[in-house]
């Protein structure tokens, strides 16, 4: 079975930023790895995933591109 994954990472994380930091949750680092990167790595480990699409805000496109 072929599967296409869509990772939605365009949110502003307003509640997260106000409580923890000034950065969006998807770019928050855990052990020096962003949450977005952790999600991408987990999906790439699945053999039946053929494509992964990542939706990010236009202002964070370059940041997401570096991660990919």
N, C-alpha and C positions, 0 to 999 in steps of 0.2 A: 504494500500500500504506500502510495506517495503522499507526503504531507508537506504543506507549506505553512510556516509559522510566521506570525506577525507579532512583533514585540512593540508594544505601545510605550514610547518613552518621551512623549512630547509634553507631559504635564508640567505644571509650574511648581508642584510640591509645596504649596503655600503652608499647609499645616506642618509638614515635615521641617521646612526651613525655619519656621518660627520656634520650634521646639529644640532643634538639634544644631543647625548650622545655617549658612547662607547659600548653600548649594542644593540643586535639585537632587531628589532621592536617587535617580538613576545614575548620577555621576558621583554619588557619595562613595568614599573608599572604605573597603573592609579588607584589612590586611594588604593594603596597597593595590587593591583591584576594585574597579568600580562595580556597582551592582549591575549596570548594563552589561559589562564584560562577563560577569558571572552568568547572567542569563544567556548570553550568546554562547558561551562555552558549554553550558548544559544542553542547549538545543543541538549544537554541532556533534555532541556525543551520541545522539540518537541516530541510528543507521537509517531509519525510514524517513527522516526529514530531508527533503530535496532542496528547499530554498528557505531562506530566512529574510524577511523584510523587517526593517527597523524604522519606525516612525518617530522622528524627532522634530523639535521646533527648528525653524529656520535659523534662529540665532545660535543654536547649539549644534548645527550641522557639522562644522569642522571638528568639534570635540568628539562627536560620535564617529566621524570618519577615522580619526586617529585610533579609536578603540577597535574599529573593525579591521 
